[in-house]
Amino acid sequence: MKLLAGFLICLNLVFAPLALASAQITMENHTDVVLNLFVDGNYACGPVQPGLTCTSQINAGDHNFEAREGMNAVVASASGTVEDGASPSFVVYNKN
């Protein structure tokens, strides 16, 4: 068993530089419809009922965020850079 544990530790050290920086994004739904969060065109979390939130882990970097009603209709979108360890919110309001 000691040999196996040592191998796993070495394996982790070899792949450590390949680890991606991590962050998260939280969508706050302040609309009157159920929304899903998409990051860079890919489903991230949801469905999110009005007045609630969902959070998804992402890699640090430049991203496009979309709040969609269902899977297709874009309600709101934003883009920006998310720094390593950051946890910004994408807040979506009704258009009035």
N, C-alpha and C positions, 0 to 999 in steps of 0.2 A: 504493500500500500504506500509506503514512503516514496517509492520510485514514481508511482502514478501522480502523487501530489506534487512532487518536484517537477515533473514534466508539464503539468498544468500551469504551474507558476512560470516556467520558462516560456510556455506558449503565450501566456498573457503578456509577458514582457516583450516578446517579438512583435505582437500585434498592437501594443499600446500606442505607438505613434500613428496608427491608422484610425484610432478612435476619432469620431467627429465631435465637434463642440456641440453642446446641447443647450436648448432653450425651450420655451413653451409659449403658446399663444392662447388667450382666453377670449372667446366671443361672448359678449353680453347682448342678449336679445331684448331690446326695448321697443319691439314692434307688437302688432296684434296678430302675427302669423308665426307658425312653426318654421324654424330655420335650420339649415345644415351648414357647417363650416367646411370650406374647401381651401386648401393651401396649394398653390401652384397647380391648380386644376384637379387636384386629388382630394377625395373625401377625407376629412380630418376628424370630425365629430358631429354629433347630433343624433336625432332631432332635438332641438332646443325649444322648449315651450316659451311663450311670451313671459318675460320677467325673470328668466333663468339664464344660466351660463353653461358653457362646456369648455374644457381645456384639452389641448393636444400638445404632445411633445414634438418639437421640430429641431432641425439643425440650425445653428446660428448662420446668418447670412441674409441675402436679399430674397424676399418672398412677395407673392401676390396672394391676397386674401379675398375670398368671396363668401358672402352670406347668400345662400340660395333657399328659396321656398321650394321644398321638394328637392329634386336632384338637378333641375334645369334652370329655372327662372332666377336670374341674379337680382337680388334685392339691393345689395350694396357691395362695393369693392374698395380695396385700398392696397397700397403696396408700400414696402419699406424694408429697412435693414433691422434685423433682430440680432442683438449682440449676444455673445456667449454668456449663459447664465441669466439672461433677461427673461421677464415674464410680462410682456405688454398685453393690453386689452384692445380688442377690435370691437368697438361699441356700435351697435346698429339701432337706429331710431326710425320711427315712422316718418314718411315724408309728409309734412304739413305745411 
